Every structure is written in C-alpha cells, then in structure tokens.
C-alpha cells in the first residue's frame, strides 16, 4: 500500500527541510525523504561547520596579537583534534535540532533515496531495498549538489581533497594549494593560513572572488597577500603529480608554467547538481548543465514536480534554497507568494577579512545602462573598527543617480556578513538614498560606516 501525502520533499537540506516544515504549517500532509543527514551539506559539511573552524582560527589569531591589546599569552598551542571535534559537535547539535523540528511539525521522515516513478509516485530505497512507495500530487526535488571533478585532477580524498576532507584534517599540512577562489576556496585559505599553513590560491579568472565588486575583490586580495597567501589569477592548473607525501602542481599563468610542491590540494572549482537516479528520464523535467530548470515558483516542465536549492541552479546559497522552498510550498498551497527572484539575495564570504554584498556591482550597474552615484567609506574612519583593531575595510554603495534607488552594496572587513542585511532590507523596501540618510545608526558601531558610505555618494560624508 502506498502512503499518500499532499506534498513530498526529496532532500533534507536547508531547502528541503524548510519546505517540509512550511508545508506542514500550512496543514498539508507532508513527507520528507533523506538518505544521509538532515540539514544537508550546509549544516553537516558546509556553512555551519566551516564557521566553527573559522571561529577557532579567529581565537588563535587573537591570542597571537593579544599584546597589541595589552593582553599577553605564552605557549599558545593548536589542538587540531579539538578544533575539528568542536566543529563536528556543532553540526551534530543542529542536525538533531532539525529532526526535532520535523517531528514537532508532524512531518513524516523516510530514511532513503527517492525516485520518481510517474503519476505522482515516488519510491524510497536504501541499500538496494525498497522501503516505501509514496504518492502525492506535488513532489519537490531538493537534492542539492556535490563538488565538481576536473579530469586529470580528480578528488581522491587524500592528496587532492574536497571540502569534506578539508573540514576534518587529522594533521595540519605544512603547505596547501587551493584551486578556485570563490567563497569555499577563500574560506579554507583563510582558515588554514591563520593556523600557520603556507597557502597558494589559483584562480582561472582575472581576480579572486570573481562575483564580487572588482574594488572589493582587490582589497580582499591585498589583505590576504599581506597575511602571507600566494595568489595567482588568470591561472590554470595543468596537472598534478602525486608523490608519496606531496603533490607537484603545474600552474600556467601569463604564458609561463610554474611548479609548486605542496602536501595537499583542495579542489574548490564549483559544484554539479545531484540529478542522477531521480527518475527524470521520460519526464518533461529539463536539465541544463547538471541543474534542473524551474520557473519563479520552483515548477519544472513536468506537472506536479518541482525543484529548489542547489539542484535548481545558482546562486548556490543555503538562504536562497530556504526562501525558494517557502515560495514553492506557498504557491502549491494557493497562498499567492511573491515570485522568487535572485535580485536581492546577499552573498557572504566568512574569511578574514569578511566579504559581503547584495545587488549590482558598479560595473554591472553601468553595463545595465544606469547612471550611477558611488559612495565609499573606509573602516579607518570608523571609531568602533579602530577600537576593535579592525581598521582594514571598506563599505561601497551604488545608487541610481536618477531615482536614488540603491542598486548594490559591497563590503569588505570585520563583521560585514552581519551588516549586509541592513542594505538587503533597504532594497527589499525600495528605500532611496534619502531614506538611508535619514536613518539614525547607533554609535559607536561599525555599521555607521554604512551610513557614511551613503552620505559619500551624495557629497555629504562627515568623518572622512
């Protein structure tokens, strides 16, 4: 006998479990199918545990620089097993919490893999055995993504590793080469460098953090290099030859080849959607570049089949997946939600320094035909940043010169991942420069630099 549901969600990551809980809140009988771990990659192997690791690195750096604040410490040691154990413990605690939330909301959880069988049917299997057959008029695919493999540079989990292995090192390598300078690559570069590892970052494009504003990318690079990282842009890894305890990596940059010998290589060159074994063959679900094509409500070309999160394409962010899940479910329930758009999704990189942004870069705004007004305010002019010893940073705002609309905001520096939401809210409410100028920011805070950046765009900056 099949179990009948109003909604079935396949995948228990930040898109899937949120969609399931929202569906249950809307009084829809809901099932969630998850084969590995509730919370998905983000909670178990991505967003959360990496932040725990970065926090340990931050504590280490504070000890190293304690004398600057009048607090000296001697014989500071790194206990790598404890750092890793704390990170894993944080993930375990939160994963258990999600299980509790699903139970609280009366979501039926099935431990297995889901496969479409047509006609609103979904089979659940694990270890070669069929566990259940579910039916529903609405099936949401939230199966996520996995690291991209590069031919000739395949991840082996030992010398060429992905973020999975990079998060649970048994020992600290003396040297490390990271392929890719997006958020994942740069966060690992920052973590390992702060723990004393020699780090080389190789980026195929012309600058690191290529989705960010060029000015912000340049400032971040300057800070990373000041910390001792070696960064190569417009560079390609041609080959990697594994030795007993090292890897010789050939990198081509500027028409010349260089060979670097390192202990480990981290591959952070993107992801591919988990679209295999879902039963998509014979359906009208369209897959492009390993990602499922959807409309603004998560609907695929197959009636009754939806997709959200990483498997549905960029931006590959947990908060995007969660919001997508809510919009998808509310549309199913007939609640007429606002169509999902990516125009106002913030991006954050939790390195040292942090980077955060929302909306159009200065270059993209000009390409789109806007006449722009740009404001900037450096952290060196902010009292709280100086008091914290974090005077390296910049807030940059981009406005439409004709309407005063905030087109984009871009930040580099301490705590900017916490501050970007102020500009996200401003854009969501369609605030103008006048609204932001009239807003009173508390003193002393780093957030005052946000206000000053707006003032600077209109020739009214006070403290610089």
C-alpha positions, -999 to +999 in steps of 0.1 A: +000+000+000+013+035-009+014+062+017-004+093+004+007+128+011-002+164+000+035+172-005+066+151-007+101+167-004+131+148-016+162+160+002+166+173+038+190+202+033+182+239+040+158+240+011+141+207+017+136+207+055+123+243+054+099+235+026+086+205+045+081+225+077+064+253+059+041+228+041+032+213+075+024+247+089+000+252+060-018+220+071-005+199+042+002+163+050+040+162+043+068+136+039+105+143+037+128+117+021+165+120+032+192+093+028+222+107+046+218+136+071+191+161+080+204+196+074+222+186+042+256+196+031+252+231+046+246+221+081+268+190+082+296+197+058+294+233+047+280+266+061+279+257+098+310+235+105+332+258+084+322+288+106+331+268+137+365+261+122+370+298+113+360+308+148+388+286+162+412+303+138+400+337+149+406+328+186+441+317+176+448+350+159+435+370+188+460+352+211+488+358+186+480+395+186+470+399+222+500+420+231+485+448+209+456+449+233+477+447+264+470+410+270+499+387+266+497+349+263+526+325+260+529+289+246+497+292+226+491+258+210+468+245+183+449+213+193+436+203+159+416+173+171+397+195+195+391+222+168+377+195+145+357+179+173+341+212+182+331+218+146+316+183+142+298+188+176+282+220+165+269+203+133+256+173+153+237+195+177+220+214+149+212+183+129+195+168+159+175+200+163+162+197+127+150+162+135+131+176+165+115+204+144+103+180+118+088+158+145+072+188+161+056+197+129+044+162+122+065+157+090+069+120+082+106+114+076+118+085+054+154+074+056+163+066+020+166+077-016+136+090-036+130+081-072+101+094-094+080+066-109+054+087-127+019+095-119+027+112-086+045+081-073+079+081-055+097+050-044+120+051-014+150+028-014+182+022+005+209-004+003+192-019-027+159-025-008+126-007-015+114+008+018+082+025+008+061+038-021+047+073-016+022+092-036+015+129-039+003+154-065+033+176-055+068+163-053+097+188-046+132+178-055+158+194-032+187+170-037+215+196-036+249+194-053+284+180-049+319+191-057+328+193-094+355+168-106+382+181-130+395+155-155+431+147-145+427+164-112+401+141-096+395+143-059+410+112-042+402+123-006+438+120+004+461+143-015+436+161-037+407+168-014+373+184-014+357+205+014+346+172+031+382+162+038+393+198+043+370+201+073+383+171+092+421+172+089+439+147+111+471+168+109+479+203+096+497+202+063+527+225+060+516+236+026+484+237+006+473+247-029+436+257-034+421+255-068+393+281-070+388+314-052+351+315-046+337+316-011+346+280-004+382+282-016+388+315+001+373+305+035+396+274+036+425+295+025+418+319+054+413+291+080+445+272+071+466+304+067+456+316+102+467+283+116+502+288+100+498+267+068+516+280+036+487+287+012+486+291-025+454+301-043+449+295-080+421+312-098+413+308-135+396+342-138+412+376-136+406+382-099+397+364-068+361+363-055+350+370-091+313+375-084+321+404-061+327+441-070+362+445-085+372+471-060+362+448-031+380+418-046+412+439-050+411+450-013+405+414-001+434+402-022+457+428-008+447+418+027+452+380+020+486+386+005+496+408+034+488+377+056+512+357+035+490+339+010+503+335-025+476+342-051+477+335-088+449+348-110+443+343-147+460+310-139+452+273-148+463+241-130+476+220-159+485+188-140+491+174-105+517+146-100+513+128-067+543+117-048+545+098-015+539+128+008+534+156-016+518+168-049+537+186-076+512+210-092+520+227-126+503+261-129+502+282-161+499+319-157+509+347-180+521+323-206+546+307-182+544+275-162+554+272-126+556+240-105+546+241-068+552+212-045+526+211-017+513+185+008+477+188-002+455+203-029+419+214-022+396+214-052+371+242-049+362+247-085+324+246-083+296+221-080+273+199-100+237+192-093+226+158-079+202+150-108+211+113-112+188+084-102+159+107-096+138+091-123+139+121-145+142+101-178+109+101-197+096+132-178+094+168-190+119+179-164+146+199-182+182+197-170+209+222-181+245+220-170+235+195-143+208+217-129+171+215-131+153+243-149+125+259-129+103+289-130+099+316-103+078+292-082+101+262-085+079+244-111+096+222-136+083+212-170+067+181-155+033+188-138+035+182-101+073+181-100+092+210-085+129+217-077+146+241-052+180+249-039+214+240-054+199+214-077+178+242-093+208+264-101+227+295-088+232+312-066+242+282-046+234+295-011+215+280+018+194+311+024+184+311-013+173+274-010+153+281+021+134+310+007+129+292-026+113+263-006+089+286+012+078+303-021+074+269-038+052+255-010+031+286-006+024+286-043+013+249-040-010+259-011-025+287-032-011+315-010+000+337-040+036+344-027+058+369-045+076+351-074+111+341-064+138+364-078+175+364-072+180+402-074+181+407-036+200+376-023+230+386-002+263+368-007+288+363+022+324+350+025+335+344+060+372+347+056+395+372+073+385+399+062+349+390+056+332+400+023+295+406+018+274+420-010+239+424-024+227+437-058+246+450-087+283+457-087+294+491-100+305+475-133+272+456-137+251+487-129+269+506-157+266+477-181+228+477-174+227+513-185+224+531-152+240+564-144+254+557-110+265+575-079+290+556-058+298+561-022+327+547-002+337+548+034+369+531+048+370+514+082+399+536+092+374+564+096+352+544+119+358+546+157+345+512+166+366+495+139+397+512+152+389+503+188+385+467+178+418+467+159+400+461+127+406+492+107+411+475+073+378+475+054+355+494+031+318+499+026+308+507-010+273+517-022+260+521-057+229+542-064+208+551-095+217+588-100+182+595-114+160+578-088+182+574-057+174+537-057+201+515-040+214+493-068+240+475-048+261+474-017+295+458-013+316+453+019+350+440+030+361+440+066+352+428+101+316+417+107+303+428+073+284+395+069+263+406+098+258+442+085+249+434+049+213+426+059+207+463+065+212+470+029+192+439+019+162+452+039+167+487+023+165+471-012+135+450-003+116+481+009+128+500-022+145+526+000+161+556-016+193+575-006+170+599+013+156+571+034+190+558+043+204+593+050+175+599+075+181+566+093+199+570+126+227+545+131+239+537+167+272+550+179+298+535+182+292+507+157+309+496+126+275+499+109+280+537+110+303+532+080+272+521+061+256+554+067+287+573+058+291+554+025+256+566+016+264+601+025+296+600+005+277+590-026+259+624-023+288+645-012+278+647+024+303+623+042+312+636+076+341+615+090+364+612+060 
